[in-house]
Amino acid sequence: MNASRTDLDTVKDKGLTLIQSLRKKDAERPDFPGEHLIVLAVGTLFLLGAQRSRSMLGRSLMAGIGAALVGRAASGRGGIARIGTALRHRSGR
């Protein structure tokens, strides 16, 4: 029984390591202009598509993906929140 716990812990650690390595690679890659606007637009399209979906599963999936993308656009790398902060500092506020 102890061996199975160790196996589950190993799988969990590998999963976290994968997520951490993907986040690190994302943070290291160069940002391209307008990235946050594209992500915002795609997220908005998913949210609008969620309203049109007939199935509850479809609505839930599309709304979840749309919300995640809108959140990424607002707070992710090069996001709207960072641009707003940069503009505020630039204007002297």
C-alpha positions in Angstrom: 0.0 0.0 0.0 2.9 2.3 0.7 4.3 1.7 -2.8 1.1 2.9 -4.4 1.2 6.1 -2.5 4.7 6.7 -3.7 3.6 6.0 -7.3 0.8 8.5 -7.0 3.1 11.1 -5.5 5.5 10.6 -8.4 2.8 11.1 -11.0 1.6 14.2 -9.2 5.1 15.6 -9.0 5.7 14.9 -12.7 2.4 16.7 -13.5 3.4 19.7 -11.5 6.9 19.7 -13.0 5.3 19.7 -16.5 3.1 22.7 -15.6 6.0 24.6 -14.0 8.2 24.0 -17.1 5.5 25.2 -19.5 5.0 28.3 -17.4 8.7 29.0 -17.4 8.9 28.6 -21.2 6.0 30.9 -21.6 7.6 33.5 -19.4 10.8 33.3 -21.3 9.4 33.6 -24.8 9.3 37.0 -26.5 6.0 38.9 -26.5 4.5 39.9 -29.8 2.5 43.1 -30.3 -1.2 42.8 -30.0 -1.1 39.3 -28.3 -3.4 40.3 -25.5 -5.9 41.8 -27.9 -6.0 38.5 -29.9 -6.5 36.4 -26.8 -9.2 38.8 -25.6 -11.0 38.5 -28.9 -10.8 34.7 -29.0 -12.0 34.6 -25.4 -14.9 36.8 -26.2 -15.9 34.6 -29.1 -15.9 31.6 -26.8 -18.1 33.4 -24.4 -20.5 34.4 -27.1 -20.5 30.8 -28.4 -21.4 29.6 -25.0 -24.6 31.5 -25.1 -25.6 29.8 -28.4 -24.7 26.2 -27.3 -27.7 24.0 -26.7 -26.0 21.5 -24.4 -25.1 22.3 -20.8 -21.7 20.6 -21.3 -21.0 22.7 -24.4 -22.0 25.9 -22.6 -19.9 25.1 -19.6 -16.8 24.2 -21.6 -17.0 27.2 -23.9 -17.7 29.6 -21.0 -14.7 28.1 -19.0 -12.4 28.4 -21.9 -13.6 31.9 -22.7 -13.3 33.1 -19.1 -9.8 31.7 -18.9 -8.7 33.5 -22.1 -10.2 36.8 -21.0 -8.4 36.4 -17.7 -5.2 35.6 -19.5 -5.6 38.7 -21.7 -6.2 40.9 -18.6 -3.5 39.6 -16.4 -1.1 37.4 -18.4 2.1 38.2 -20.1 1.8 41.6 -21.8 -1.8 41.7 -20.6 -4.1 44.7 -20.5 -3.5 45.2 -16.7 0.3 45.6 -17.3 -0.3 48.0 -20.2 -2.6 50.1 -18.0 0.0 50.1 -15.2 2.7 51.1 -17.7 0.6 53.9 -19.0 -0.2 55.1 -15.5 3.4 55.3 -14.6 4.3 57.0 -17.9 1.7 59.7 -17.3 3.0 60.4 -13.8 0.0 59.3 -11.8 
